[in-house]
Amino acid sequence: MASTGIIENQFLETELNVSAKRTETLFKILFMFMAGLLILPVLIILTTLVVKGSSMISFEFLFGNPTNGMTEGGIFPALLGTVWLVGVALVISVPVGVAAAVYLSEYAPDNWFTRAINLAIINLAGVPSIVHALFGVGAFVIFFGFGTSILAASMTLAVMTLPVVIVATRESLQAVPHAFREACWNMGATRWQTIRRVVLPNSVSGILTGVILEVSRTTGETAPIMFTGAAFFIPVLPESVFDQTMALSLHLFVVSTQVPHVPEALPYGVALVLISMVLLMNSASIALRMHLRGKKKW
Amino acid sequence: MKFGRIITLSVITTLAISGQSLAANKLIQNKGSDTLVNVAQAWAEEYPNVNPDVTVAVSGGGSGTGIAAMINGTVDIANASRQMKKKELKSAKDSGQNPVEHVVGYDALAVFIHENNPANEFSFNQLGKIFGRGGDATKWSDLGLTVPGCDSDKIVVVSRQNNSGTYAYFKKAVLKSAARAGIISKGSFRQGTLDMHGSKDVVDLVEKTPCAIGYSGLAYATDHLKLACISKEDGASCVSPSVATASDRSYPIARPLFMYTNGEPQGAIKEYMDWILSEAGQCILVNKGYAPVRDVNCP
């Protein structure tokens, strides 16, 4: 009888086991709580915007011109301006970024030149947006003579977001298994044929991630466009890339800090439209990405 | 072929866009003073109804920003709530610009306090003590006041960023005068003021802060603030800020508002400037809370 008792006791938890388990649970809950905290700001921001701003949203608000000293009317010139700015920035940065990433991933040997480029990309990503803005004024507005225009603003945005596109593209190119390339080369295909037929089609979903990130960032940026192409107020819609334009992000800044006697809901309405635009574009791109990923063959 | 086609297409599109002639409409670039920006916006909003062929693009940023843009030659009209300094005029000349000054209106610079603040009037010397470096009023009790809701008793001094024309004018008109009277040693702002980035920020802050005092253009005043009555000399009768008292120059801190053009204005810019100074243009200015340059009968 006594001997079985000893055997049973071997499986009983010791004091040490119990305390270790308790600590384990404690830390698990603590970490979970911290992770859960991340949702909090998102929820608070969205709820506040919807509660305070949704009363503003109407057809006239989205598609009308601002009137009465920008305290009434709509935001269409700003909305359209943001679409222009983001669109032109994409047209510039995606070809350049993807081409640069293809070179770095598929062609570049590991030498000082490649390392210098990589260092430049990392540093470019770390430059604050206001510095990009001043660079944009000096380079595009004055030196290249584009003036304050959509072109100058979009180029500034493009320079700012290039690192995102390059890094995301390079990573997704490198995620394509090396065996795919080798198989292709063994069939006598050139590097460019391999890239076009095998590597790029298989990495499109990753490249899109970079583009998504770029779009979200450019839509909300204010500093880089403030001096290079966005105006406080302009009564006409932009017609070419050499025109100045209003932009949603700057309009939000203006109606919340510069214009007196603005109804309280107006800035919230503008912010709600801005954030909805970003979320909408993000979801569309994510849906496209999932669709493309479903076609992946490995 | 797909990628090649996309690249060719984008190149063609870019060329087509850049080849397109600049819009037939004349564009006037107008930039500068945050005090003037809302009137400038109202003018730009109305002007297409007067002349549909001309578009006015308005940007803010402060008088300094507008003047710098005039020196760079990147604007047609620079707005400023102060005159250009000699140094600025010189650097404009050096870069081939010839700024010509136009007074387009007057602005009463109001001193704001919280609506619960029992104070009603301030003299230049008192303002000097509050705002000036070395001034001896740092608590409301130093002025013999008890402000409800201001438990710390400390005066929260609200000012503007130093490229603001409002900042420069307040310093020149009020602090220099107090310095001449010997109230403060130098006519400069004290350390530790809260420097706001726009007139509206000043108003918003003072509205919410019982301990605060600030200044801005009268046009930014709201119903939730008290506008102090201002006297130039201690004991003299004070004048409240209003469009009327700014127009007849009886309010002591009223200042001219300027627009600078490069050379004497011509063509579309001249027409725009003439319209601004016409009865129609000046009435828009009056509606925004500024004083006109001449007598007008506004509806």
Interface residues (C-beta under 8 A of the other chain):
Chain A: P66 T67 G69 M70 V91 P95 V141 I142 G147 T148 R196 L200 A231 F232 F233 I234 P235 V236 E239 S240 V241 F242 D243 Q244 V254 T257 Q258 V259 P260 H261
Chain B: F3 I7 S10 T13 T14 I17 S18 Q20 L22 A23 N25 L27 Q29 D34 V37 N38 Q41 A42 A44 E45 Y47 P48 T55 V56 A57 V58 S59 G60 N72 T74 H197 G198 S199 K200 D201 V203 A219 Y220 T222 K288
